[in-house]
Amino acid sequence: MAFGGGIGLHPVQDKREYEMMMQDARLTLRGKGYYSADMLTLERKVRCKLDPNRGECVNPVE
C-alpha cells in the first residue's frame, strides 16, 4: 500500500516531485526572510556536487 498519494509506485518520479516540493518550500521560506539566499546557494552547490543530475543543478533558481 502506498502512502502520500502514490509515493512509492514510481520511485524516480516520486524523487523528482519531492525535490521540486522541497525547492518550492525553500524558495517560499527565502521569500519570507526565514532562509538566507547565500545559504541556499551554498546548499544547492553541495547537493549538485553530490548528485549533478538533480533538476535544480540544470536550472538553478536558489
N, C-alpha and C positions, 0 to 999 in steps of 0.2 A: 504494500500500500504506500502510495506517495504522499508526502506532506507538502504543504505550502503551494497548492495549486499545480501540482505536477512536477515538482522538483524531484529529480532522481530518474525521470523517464528518459531524458536526453542530457547526459552529463555535460557535453561540450556546450550545448546551447544554454543549459542552466548556468554554467560558469560564466558565460558571456553576459547573460541577463543579470546575474548577481554583481558582476564587475561594473556594469552600467548603473545599476541601482546604487551601489556604493559611491561611484563617481558623482552621481546626482546629489547624493547626501553630502558629500564633501564640498561640492560647489555651493549648495544651499547654506551650509554652515559657514563657509568662507564669506558668502554674501551677507550673512547676519553678523559677521565680525567674530565668530567663535574660533575660526581657523585662520592662520596666517597663510597668505599666498606663498611666501617664501618656504614655509614648512611643507606645504602641499607640493610644491615643485620639487623639493628635495626628496620627499617620499615617493613621488612618481618616478624620479630618476632611479631610485633604488629598486622599485617594482619592475621597471623596464630593464634594468641591468640583469635582474634575476629571470625575467620572462619577457623578452623583447617582442613576442607575438601578441601581447595584450593590445586591445584596441586603443587604449589611451596612449600607447607608445607611438602609434602611427599618426594619431590625431590628438596631440596634447592640448587640453583646454585648462589645465590647472596651472 
